[in-house]
Amino acid sequence: MGIEQAEQFALEGIFQLTEKHFYKRVLQWTDCIADVYGLMFHDKPWFIKFRIDKEKDLLEEISFHPPDESFVTVGGFTIPAGKKKNEE
């Protein structure tokens, strides 16, 4: 998958998010808070973390990858741990 396809895939996943996919807020570094979401997308679990800089109206600090461990979102969605590359 090339960069443009990866960007499109991540955007499509982000557009699927609702408040029910929210998991928690986390401190990034020492000065910013990011929101973490979980999503089953294309039949695979995804860990999605980002923050929105409201002053600049920008989406920042994106993580979009299989989760290291399972978790349950506020809407009750169970997001299982993703498979590592060597497990596929």
Contacts in CASP RR format, 6 or more apart in sequence:
PFRMAT RR
TARGET T0000
AUTHOR 0000-0000-0000
METHOD contacts of the structure
MODEL  1
MGIEQAEQFALEGIFQLTEKHFYKRVLQWTDCIADVYGLMFHDKPWFIKF
RIDKEKDLLEEISFHPPDESFVTVGGFTIPAGKKKNEE
1 9 0 8 1.000
10 62 0 8 1.000
10 64 0 8 1.000
12 41 0 8 1.000
13 39 0 8 1.000
13 41 0 8 1.000
13 46 0 8 1.000
13 48 0 8 1.000
13 64 0 8 1.000
14 48 0 8 1.000
14 50 0 8 1.000
14 64 0 8 1.000
16 39 0 8 1.000
16 41 0 8 1.000
17 37 0 8 1.000
17 39 0 8 1.000
17 48 0 8 1.000
19 74 0 8 1.000
19 75 0 8 1.000
20 73 0 8 1.000
20 74 0 8 1.000
20 75 0 8 1.000
20 76 0 8 1.000
20 77 0 8 1.000
21 37 0 8 1.000
21 38 0 8 1.000
21 39 0 8 1.000
21 48 0 8 1.000
21 73 0 8 1.000
21 75 0 8 1.000
21 77 0 8 1.000
22 35 0 8 1.000
22 36 0 8 1.000
22 37 0 8 1.000
22 73 0 8 1.000
22 74 0 8 1.000
22 75 0 8 1.000
23 36 0 8 1.000
23 37 0 8 1.000
23 38 0 8 1.000
23 71 0 8 1.000
23 72 0 8 1.000
23 73 0 8 1.000
23 74 0 8 1.000
23 79 0 8 1.000
24 35 0 8 1.000
24 36 0 8 1.000
25 33 0 8 1.000
25 34 0 8 1.000
25 35 0 8 1.000
25 36 0 8 1.000
26 33 0 8 1.000
26 34 0 8 1.000
26 36 0 8 1.000
26 49 0 8 1.000
27 33 0 8 1.000
28 34 0 8 1.000
28 51 0 8 1.000
28 61 0 8 1.000
32 51 0 8 1.000
32 61 0 8 1.000
33 51 0 8 1.000
34 49 0 8 1.000
34 50 0 8 1.000
34 51 0 8 1.000
34 61 0 8 1.000
35 49 0 8 1.000
35 50 0 8 1.000
35 51 0 8 1.000
36 47 0 8 1.000
36 48 0 8 1.000
36 49 0 8 1.000
37 47 0 8 1.000
37 48 0 8 1.000
37 49 0 8 1.000
37 73 0 8 1.000
38 45 0 8 1.000
38 46 0 8 1.000
38 47 0 8 1.000
38 48 0 8 1.000
38 67 0 8 1.000
38 71 0 8 1.000
38 73 0 8 1.000
38 77 0 8 1.000
38 79 0 8 1.000
39 45 0 8 1.000
39 46 0 8 1.000
39 48 0 8 1.000
39 77 0 8 1.000
39 79 0 8 1.000
40 46 0 8 1.000
40 77 0 8 1.000
40 79 0 8 1.000
44 66 0 8 1.000
44 82 0 8 1.000
45 66 0 8 1.000
45 67 0 8 1.000
45 70 0 8 1.000
45 79 0 8 1.000
45 80 0 8 1.000
45 81 0 8 1.000
45 82 0 8 1.000
46 64 0 8 1.000
46 65 0 8 1.000
46 66 0 8 1.000
46 67 0 8 1.000
46 79 0 8 1.000
47 63 0 8 1.000
47 64 0 8 1.000
47 65 0 8 1.000
47 66 0 8 1.000
47 67 0 8 1.000
47 68 0 8 1.000
47 79 0 8 1.000
48 62 0 8 1.000
48 63 0 8 1.000
48 64 0 8 1.000
49 61 0 8 1.000
49 62 0 8 1.000
49 63 0 8 1.000
50 59 0 8 1.000
50 60 0 8 1.000
50 61 0 8 1.000
50 62 0 8 1.000
50 63 0 8 1.000
51 59 0 8 1.000
51 60 0 8 1.000
51 61 0 8 1.000
52 58 0 8 1.000
52 59 0 8 1.000
52 60 0 8 1.000
53 59 0 8 1.000
53 60 0 8 1.000
66 81 0 8 1.000
66 82 0 8 1.000
66 83 0 8 1.000
67 79 0 8 1.000
67 80 0 8 1.000
67 81 0 8 1.000
67 82 0 8 1.000
68 81 0 8 1.000
68 82 0 8 1.000
69 81 0 8 1.000
70 78 0 8 1.000
70 79 0 8 1.000
70 80 0 8 1.000
70 81 0 8 1.000
71 78 0 8 1.000
71 79 0 8 1.000
72 78 0 8 1.000
72 79 0 8 1.000
73 79 0 8 1.000
END
